[in-house]
């Protein structure tokens, strides 16, 4: 079986979410990449004016660092992941595939990974509470550094006004299944 490494840093950090999308996904290790940052600057083109999705982007600061999880996926899941990351979207803002992102593991190994990046909106919108919970729960589940978990936990978020949104219902199910349903009760300050 041919496979590739995928670096997840947002909602795909939650193992159940990525495995629900790509059955072959196996978490391999945690890793980080310097000279990059994240925010909720990927604007989702939804029917309520847009919400924030996690965006990773290159910076001019070598001290900036993004933490995430390296998953191994079957090559047959690559087009599935591309579709979920919206490579075929016809929208003004969308992710692009970065096919050669080098990430460093805690032991110092360098891995070549695939990830998805976007130049973030200059005024990032708030994420919906369920999306925020996916990002935070994945960071906790995979033991990302505490300062990273705290940064995610402290980020403001908003309720989703569309109670039957497919992505919301899927997220709530996966969060409960993974033992993180309590995060859905936390409201932004």
Phi, psi and omega in degrees: 000125175277143183217173176215163177261135178240131178262112179260140182222355184235234184292338178282001174295329179288117185307315182297325180293310182293320180291333175291330180271318184228099188301334183280351187297125176232124176293131182257311184194164169272156182202174177212163177225129180275161178074019179224159177218169177228153167202181179267041186274002172274111185275118177284131181273074181255181186276012178234032175089000176099139174233164182274134172243156184295132178238132171250139183210153178286145177236174176267007185248112179294345178277342176295143183211135176250131177258146179195194182236136174265124176250147170260129180232150173292144177303331179294341177272353181302312179293332177293313179297316177304317181295315179294329179275000171079028180296337180263008180294146172253073183225158180297326181239125177206162179288155169239150180276128173257108189270358183218053178272122178270124178240154181250131175279170179297333179276359177096358177291144177254126180243139174274125184230167170253140172211182182233129184233162178205145172285117189288156174299144183294334176234081184303132176284167177287147173280157170293153184301323181290326178290316176304317181295324177299314181297312182294316182297321178295322178295319179292311183304322184263005175067037175295159184308144184304319180298328178288316177300317181294321178299316178293317183297325184277353184288133177294153179211171184227158177289151177272118182288347182260096188293339183252017180301131183303314180297324178293313181296318177298314181299315181299317178299312182291324178295316178295315180300327183269001179085017181243020180301333180299334179294335179292341180276341183283123178257151181295146180289000000 
